[in-house]
Amino acid sequence: MSLRKRPSSAAGRGKPRQSPPPRNVEVEITEIGARGDGIAQLGGDLVFVPFTVPGDRVVARIEGRRGDGLAAALIEVTREGPGRSLPPCPHYGRCGGCSLQHLDDDVYAQWKSGLLLTQLSRHGLGDAPVGAMIRVAAGQRRRATFAFHRRKGSTVFGFNARASHTIIDLDDCLLLDRALAAIIAPLRHILTETVPDSEDGDVTVALTAGGLDILVEADARLDLFDREKLAAFADSHDLARLSWRRPGAGFIEPISRRRGAMVHFAGIAVEPPPGNFLQPTEAGEKAIAQLVCTGIGKVKAVADLYCGCGSFTFPLAASGAAVHAVEGDEAPIRALEAAANMAGLKITTETRDLARRPLLPQELKKYQAVVFDPPRAGAQSQAEYLAQAAPAIVVAVSCNPATLARDLQILVKGGYQVESITPIDQFPHSAHLEAVAVLRK
């Protein structure tokens, strides 16, 4: 393990609530919370204990406050509740990537579906039609960001520990596609050769149709010999592309581009910029795109908001729709444009920060359907304008059940009816859940 440097700032800090002194308590777990921790009652407080299941009787150490409750560390399970499973990963409990490997599959699936149902109920949408959860098995993750820290003669390389900047040194991860897992050890070696001691950074690895696409983000200044080593590394490991970015530099340096780091949307080849967002699994991406396209059906004009590189844009355009694709980041829009021009599809584009400047009702009225896929914060302002503009079909894609339910509530109050909601689990053993909702006027 290695502790990464954590930036500190006093700006914006309010007066913290006083934490209780650390102490051991014995409690019974009654439910699993939204983050995956077991929840117990202690006096008038909720106690959050990780790696527990309902029915567990545990000894836990109170470590401080968490919101209106108490955060605790698991010391011992004195009586096991039903629904436990043996975690398959040797790093489980230390690595922060998974928090629910200790649940058996039925308990896990019921809890995860319940994340969405709970949020819908809280927003007055408890009667909304929710379909069966689509599940993507472990071992299919095609994109991951690793952390690293250089120390004398070696490199610690892996994922951050739970709620920490400490790095858990890994040689494998059961969630990853085997191509990503196989590059961990070689990356550790090349970073040891090219990054000075005490430096740290991140490495994003994506599996594309052209091979592995790797972006290293570190403050190290590369000399000619470092670049030659990195280029030779790309050759010897048959990488599609290898890039380097120094924090604050404002640009990405191409080290090696041996062939296009292409992904395909509806058969259209797109080369995303280095480090760009992709759905974590190809199976999940295809399932979401199918739900979006089925929900929208055959229409003439569609707006694809928060479009990224076009994972929905291209399937919609391939079905015959004229698509207007809007994204706040210019680099993916340029990649989308290049692919659209090559394919001769009816796609227009716009670079626009939709959180600050959502499309206005008069801009939205030209579209028969709108799909939006915002970050975790959701699209509250955009949903309000959609409710006013009233396109016939709205499809909401979300990675946060809480903000999805809030945005759906806005649309329903504006006169929409929820036709379907489908949860998609691309992040096994974690609290992350995606969903696609189809609404009609």
N, C-alpha and C positions, 0 to 999 in steps of 0.2 A: 504494500500500500504506500501511497505517497500523498502528502497534503499539498494541494494546489494553492497558489496565492489567491486570496479573495479580496477584491477591492472593497475599501471601506469608505463611508461617507456619513457625516452627521446630518447632512441636508435632508429636510423633510421628516425627521424622526419626531414622533410624538412621545409623550411621557409613557414609558412602558408600564403595564400592569405588573404589580409585584408578584413574582412567582413563589409558590410555596417551597419550603425547604425539601430537598430530596429525601424520600423515605420509601420503604417497601410496604406494599399493601397487598392483600389478598382479595380478589374480586372475581365475579362470574361474568363471562361474556354473554351478552344477550342478542347482539346483532352485528352485522358488518356495515361499516360506514361507507360513504361515497369514495373515500380514498383507499379503501381496502383494509383499514384497520378494524380490529374488533372493538366493540363499544361496551363499556360496563358503567354501572352507576356507583358513585362513592359519595354518600351524603347527598348534597344537591348538585354535584358536578358529574359531568360525563368524563369518563377516562378512556383514552384511545390507546389501545395496545396492539401493536403489529403482530402478524404471524399467529393469529388466534382465530378460532371458529366459535359460533354460538354453542353454548353448553360447556365450553372450557371453564375450568376453575384454575386461576393462575395467580402466581406471585409476580407482581410487576413493580418496577421502581419509578415513582413519579419524578419526572425530570424538569417540568416547567409547564407553563400555560400554553395552550393552543386554542386560539379563539376564545370561546366561552367555556372551554373544557380544559382537561389536563392531559398532557402528553406523557406517555409512560413507555418504558422499555420492558420487554418480556424477560423475566428471570427464570421462571419454571412453570410448567404446566402440571398442576397437581392432580387434575382430573380431566381427561380428554372428552370433549364433546363429539357428537357424530359429524361425519363429513370431512374428516381429515384424510390427507393423502401424503405419501412420502415424496418430497420434492426431488425431481430428477437431476437438478443442477448442483454441483459441489459448491458453487459460489452463493447459493441462495441464502438469504439472511444478511449477507454483507453487500452484495452488488445491488444497486438501486434500480436495475432494469426491471425486475419482477417483484411483485409483492404478494402474489396469491398462489404460488405453486403448492402451498400446503393444503389447498382446498381440493376435495374430490371434484370430478368433472361436473356432476349434476348440480352440486351446491354452487360451484363457480358460475355455471351457465344461468342458473336462476337468479343469482345475485347480480350478474352483469346486465341481464335484461331488465332487472328491477331498477337499475340506475336511471334508465330512460323513463320507465313507468312512473317512478317517484316524482321526477321533475315535471312530467306532464300533469300529474295530479295536482301538484303545487300551483300550477298555472291554470287550473280550471279546465284541463284537457284530458281528464281521466277516462273519458269515453272515446277518445280518438282510436281509430283502428290501427293497431300495432301488429305487424307480421312477425313471423318467426325470425330469430336472429341468424344472420348469415355468419358463419364462423370460418376463419382462415387458420389452418393448423400451424403450429410452430415449425420452424425450419424454412420458412418462405420469405423471411425479411430480406429485401433487396437493397435497402438503404439504411445506413447507420452512421452516427457521429461518435467517434471515440475521443477520449481525452488522453493526453500523455504528459509526462514530466520527466525531464532528463536529470539523471543524477550520475555521479562519477562512474563511468564505465558501463552504464546500462540505461535503459529507458523503462519506466513504468507505463504500461499501455493498457487501456481497458475502458470501463464505464465508471461513472461516479458512484460512490456508496450512497445509500439511502440518505436523503436530506443533508448532503455533505459535498464538499469539494475534494474529499479524499478519493483517490483513484484506486479501484480494485484491479490488480494486474490479472489479465485474462489471456488464455491461449485458445479459448473456444467460447462459443455461446450457442445454446440450443435453439435460439430463436432465429439465427441467421441462416440464409442460404449458404451452402457449403463453400461457394466461391468467396464470400466475404470472410467466413471463418478461416479459410486457408491463407488469407493475406495478412492476418494479424501478426504472426511471427516475423515474416519478412519486413513488414512496416516497422516493427519495433527495432529491427536490426538497422535499417537504413536511417531511421531517425537518430539512432545512437551515433551513426557516422557523420551526420550532417548538421545536427543541432547542438549548440554548446551546452555544457553542464548548467543545471539550475533553470533552464528555460522550460516553459510549458506551452501547450497549445491543443488544438483539436484537429482531427482528421475525419473528413466525411468521405465515405466510400459508397458508391452506388453501382449496382450491377445493371448494365445497359445491354442492348442487343449487340453493341460493338465490343463489349467486354467491360472491365472495371474502369470506373471514372473516379479519380481520387483528387481531393482538394485538401492540402495541408494549410492550416492557419496557425502561424507562429511568428514571433517577433525576430527570429534569427535572420541575420543578413547573409545571404548566400553569396559565395564567391564562385569563380569559374569552375573550380574543382568540385564544389558541392553540386553545381548544376550538372556537371558531367556524370557524377555518381547517380544523381536522381534520374537522369535520362537513361543511363545504363540499367537502372532498376526497372524503369518502365519497359525497356526492351526485354530484359530477362524474365519478367513476370507477365509479358504480353498484355500490358495495360492498353486500354483505348486512349486514355488521356490522363495526364498528371499535371496539376496546377498548384501554385503557391500564392498565398495571400498574407501580407503582413498587416496586422491590425492598424487601422488608421491610414493605410497607404492609398486607399481609394481605388485600387485596381487589382486585378488578378493576373499574376505572371504565368504564362503558359510555359511549362517545362518540357512537356512532350505531348504531341498529338499524333499518335500513330495511325488512328482511323477515327471516324466519327463516333462519339458516345451517344448513339441514337436510341431513342425510345419510339414506340409505335402506338399511335392512337387511331383506331379505325383503319389500320393499314398505312397511315401516313407517317413517314419518318420525320421526327423532330429531334434536333440536338439541343437539349437544355444547356444553359450556362453552368459552369462548374459550381457544385454545391447547391444547385437549385432544388426546391422541394419536389419530391415525387411521392405518390402514395407508397406506403411502406412495403406493400406486396402487389405483385401484378394481378393476382387473383382478386384481391380486394378492389383494385382500381377498375377492373373489368366489371365486377359486380355493381359498383357504384354507377359507372357509366351506363350500364344496361338499365338500371332503375331510373336514372335521369332521362334517358332517351324514351323509355316506355312511358314514363309519366308525361312527357311533353307530347309525344306522338307526332303526327304529321302537321306541322304548322309552317307558315311562310317566313316569319321573322322572330328571332330569338335573341335575347340579351344574355350573355354568359358573364356574370359578375364575379370578380376574384378568379379569373380564368386560369392563372398560372401559364403553363406552356400549352394548354389546350386539350386536356384530357377529356373534357366534355365538348369543347368547341368543334373538334374534328369529327367525332361521331355524329353530332347534330348537323354539321354541314354536309357530311357524307349522305345523310338521309334526305337532303334536298333543301334544308332551311338556309336562309340568309342569316348569318350569325354575326352579332356585334360583340366582340370580346374585349373586356375591360379588366385591367390589372394595374396595381399601383407600382410595381417594379418594372422598370423599362427593359431589363435584360431578357426575361422570359417572353415579353411581348415581341421583342425583335426576333427571337427564335421561332415564335408562333408565326409571325409574318413571313419569314423566309420559307417555312414549310408550306404555308398556305399558298404563297405565290408559285412555288414549284408544282403544287397539286392542282392549281387553277380553281380553287374553291371560293365560294361566295362568303368571304370573311372580311369584315372590317375590324380595326383595332383602335384602342384608346388607352393611353397611359394616364391613370387617374387614381388618386388616393381616395378610395370609396369611404373610408372611415371619416375623413375630413370633408369630402365632397361627394356625397352619394348622388346617384342619378335622381334628378327631380321628376315630379309627376309628369310634367309636359314632355320631358325627354323619354319617359318610359311608355307613353301612350302609343308609340308606333309599333310596340312589340306585342305579339299575341301570347308569348310565353317568356318567362324570366327564370333563370337558374342562378342561385348565389351560393358560394362555398367559402365563407369567411374564415378568418383565424378564430381561435378559441373565444375571443371577446364577442363574437357574433356580429350581427349587422342590424342593430336596433334602429338607427336612423334610416337606413335603407328600407327596412321592413315597413316603417311608418309611411315612407313615400310610395312604396309598392301598394300599400293598402289604399292610398288615395288614387293612384293611377289605375288600379284594378285591371291589370292584364288577365286574360282568361285563365292562364295556368301559371302557377309559381311552384318551383321545386327548390326546396331548401336542403342543402348538404351541410352537415355539421360534425365537428369533432368534440363538441361539448354539449351534453344533454341539457345543462342548465340554461345556457344562452339560446339553444335551439328552442326550448319550450317557451322562453320569453318572447322570441321573435315570432313563433307560431301564434302565440296568444294575441300579439298585435295584429297579425293578418286575419285571424278569426274574428276579432272585434271589428275589423274592417269589412267583414262580409264574406270571407272565404270559408270554405268547408274543407276539412282535412280528409282527403281520399285514402291515404295510406301513409304509414311510417314504417320504415324497415331499419332495424339496427344492424350494424356490421361490426364484427369484432376482428380487427386485424392485429390487435396487440394482446396476444394470449398472456394470461397470468398478471395482467395489470388492470388499472382502473380506467384506461382510455377506451372510449367507445365512440363510434361514428354512427350516423344515421342519415337516411334520406327520407324527406317528407314531401308528398305531392299534395298540392292544394288547388281547388278550382272555385271559380265564381259560380 
